[in-house]
Amino acid sequence: MGKIIAIANQKGGVGKTTTSVNLAASLGVLEKKVLLIDADPQANATSGLGIDVETVETGSYQLLEHTVSARDTVVGTESPNVSLIPAHIDLVAIEIELVDKDSREYMLKNAINDLRDEYDYILVDCAPSLGLLTLNALTAADSVIIPIQCEYFALEGLGKLLNTIKSVQKIHNPDLDIEGLLLTMYDARLRLSNQVVEEVQKHFSEMVFKTIIQRNVRLSEAPSFGETIIDYDATSKGATNYLNLAHEIIKKNKETV
C-alpha cells in the first residue's frame, strides 16, 4: 500500500513546491511509482511538472468536491514513474465551498483511498496556510515533511504548525507521523545558515533529515522551464540533494515496514 506524505509549512517561500516536485522526480528515477497531488491554488507544482495550468479541466478541485473519481483527475508527466493530480486557480474557492459540508476534513482522504494500492508514494504539495486544504492533506497523510529554510525567521511559526499537527493527530488522524524536518536553502558560506542548522538539529535531533538542500541556482531555474531538477540538470547540486533525500526516505520506510 502506498505511503501518503504531505509536504507542509504555513510559511511561503520555504521550498515546499520545490521539494514536492523534485522529491517526486527523484523517487521516480529510483523506480518508485509516485503520484503528486497539487493542493495549492497557486498550482506551482502543476506548472513545475510541465503542465499548462490553463489547460487543467479536472484536478484537485474536482477531487475535493467529489464530482469526479480520483482516477479521472490523474495525468501523466514527462518525469519517469510520476503522475500528477493538477491544480487550478479555482481551488482557491474550495475552502468556502467545503465549510458547511459534513466530514469536510476527510474529503481528500476519502477521495484518494482507492488510489493507494497503485503507487509506492503519494505526495501532497500543500498551500502555504493552515486552512481547510492543508487540514485535508494532513488528515489523509501517513506522515508530513516540513521544509524549513536556513534563514532568520526559520523557526518562527514552526511551533504553530507542530501544534496543528498535534490537534490533527488528536481529532482526525491519530496515525499521522512526522516524516522529518527538511532544511532547505542552505548556504555553507553564511554564518546564519549554519546557526539555523545547529539550532534545528539541537532542538529536534532525530526528527531532522540528514540530507540538507543547498541553495542552488539550477534548482531555481528549473521551474521556469517546466522541468524538475532531474530533467533540467541531473549533475547539479540540487539534483544530488533531492536524490539523497529520496534514498533517505526509501531507506527509512524499509526499516519501519
N, C-alpha and C positions, 0 to 999 in steps of 0.2 A: 504494500500500500504506500502511495506517495506521501512524502512529508510536506506539509504546508508551512512555509516560512514567510512571515510578514516582515517587511523592511520599513521601520517606523521611527520617526522623530518629529515632534511638532515644530521644530525649528526648520526653517527653509535653508537651502544652500549648504547642507552638511554632507552631500554626496549620496543621498538616498537613491535617486534615479540612476545615477552613475553606477552605484553598487548593484541595483536590481538588474539593469541591462547587462552589465559586464560579468556579474556572477552567473547569470543565466547562460550567457555565451560560453563562459569558462566551463561550467558544468556540462554544457552541450558537447564541447570538444573532448571532454573526458568521458564521452559516451553515456551520459545520463540523459534520460528523456525529461525535458523541462517545459513547464507551462508558466509563462509570466502573465500575471493579471495586472493591468494598469488601472489602479483605483484612485488615480489623481486626475481631477478635471483639467489640469494643465496638459495632460496627455504627452508628457515628455518621453516616457518610456516607449510609447507607441511610435513617435517620430524617431526616437533613438534606435529603433529596430528597422528603420527604413520604410515605415508605413505612413502614407499621407493621411493625416488626421481628418482632412476634409472629405475623404472617401469612406470614412467609417460609418456604416449604416447600423450594424449591430455590434454591441460591445458590452462593457461593464455596466453601463446604464440600464440596458435591457435585461441584463443578467440579474441585477439587483431588483429590478421591477418584476422579475419572473414572467416577462412577456414572451421570452424565447427560452429554449433549452440551452444549457451551458455549451453543449457541443456545437450549436449553431452560431455561437459567438467566437469560436476559436478560429484563428487564421494562422497560416504558415508564415515563416520568416526565412530570410537568407541564411540565418545562423543555423549551423547543423544541430539537429535534435531540439530546436527551440520553437515552441508555438506561443501564440500571444492571444490574450483577450484584450482588444484595444480599448482605449478611452476616447471620449469626445467631450467638448466643452459642455454638452448637455448634462454631463454628470454632476455639474455644479448644482442642479436643481434637485438632486436625489434626496439630500438631507431634509428638505422641506416636504417632499412628497412622502417620505417614509415616516415622518414624525408621528403620525396618528395611526400607523399600522401596528397590528399585533406582532409580537416577536420581531420587531424591526432590527434588533441587533443580530438576528440569526439569518438574515436574507442571503448573505454571501455563503455562509456555511451550508445552508440547505440547497443552494443553487449548484454548488460545485461538488457535493458529496459523491455524485455518480462518476466524476472525472478522476477521483483519487487513484483508482487502480490503473489508470492509463499512463501515469507519469511517475518518475522517481522523485522529482521535486516540483512543487507548485510554489512560485514566489509571488508575493503580492507587494507591489510598489504603492505605498500609502501616501495620502495627501499630507502636506505639512500643517496638520492641525490635529486636535484630539476630538474631532466631531464624530458624527454617526458613521461616516465612511471608514475611518480608522478603527472605530469600535467594531464594525462588522469584520474587518480584516483580523483584528486580534481575537475575536470570538471564533472565527473559522480556523485560525492558525494553530499549529502544534507548538511553534516557537517564534521568537521575534529576534531579528538582528537590529541593533541600534547603532547607526553610524554617528560618530562624534568627531567633529573637525578639530584639528590641533590648533585652536585659536583661543583668544582671550575669554570669550563667553561660553566656552565649550560645555562646562558643567552646569551652566545656568539652564534651568528647565528640565535637566535630567531627572531630578527628584520628582517633578510633576509627572513625567512620563512613567517613571517606576511606580508611582502611586496609582496611576491609571491602570497599569498592568496588574497591580495587586488587586484593584477592585474588579477588573475583568476576571481574574482568577477566582475571586470570591463569589461573583454573581453569575457570570456567563460561561466561563471556560476554566474549570479547575485544573485542566491538564496543560495549560499554557506555560511554556518554559522560556527562559531567555537563552537563545542560541549563542549570543555573545555580543559584547560591545566592540564595535569596529572603529579603530582610529583612522581617520581619513585626512587628506590634505596635509600630510606631514612633510615638513621641510627641515632636514637634519641641520641646516646651517643656522636655523633660528633657535635662540635660547628658549623662547616662549613655547615652540613646538615640543622641545624636549621636556620642558616643565609640565606641559599638559599630559604627555605620555607617562611621566613619573607619577603625577597625581592620580590619573585614572588607574594605573596599574597598582598603585598603593592602596587605593580605596576599594577596588573591585577585583583585584588579583585574578582569581580563577575564571571570572566572567569575561575577561578581555581576550580577544583573538590574538594569537601570536603574530599573525600577519598584520602589517601596518600598510595602509595605502598611501603611497608618497604623492606629493604634488607633482604633476606630470603634464607638460604641455600637450602631448599627444592625446592624453585622456580627455582634455578639454576640447580638443579639435574634433574628435571622432563623431560626436552627436550632430555637428553641422553637416556632416556627410551622410547622416542616417546610417551610420555603421557602429558596430561595437568595437572596442579596442582590439579585440582578437582579429577582426577583419581589417581594421584600419592600419594597425601596426603591431603585429604579433611579437615583434622583438623589443617593443618598448618596455620601460619600467612598469608602466600601468598594467600592461598585459600580464607581465610576470607576477605582479602583486595579486591580481584577481585570480590567476591560475593557482597561486599558492593558497589563496583563501578557499577556492573550490576544493582543493586537495584536503585542506584542514577540515572543512565541513563534512566531506565524504568519510574521512578517517574517523572523525568524532561520532558520526552516525553509525558507522560499522561497529564501533566499540560499545555503543549504547543499545544496539539491537538485542 
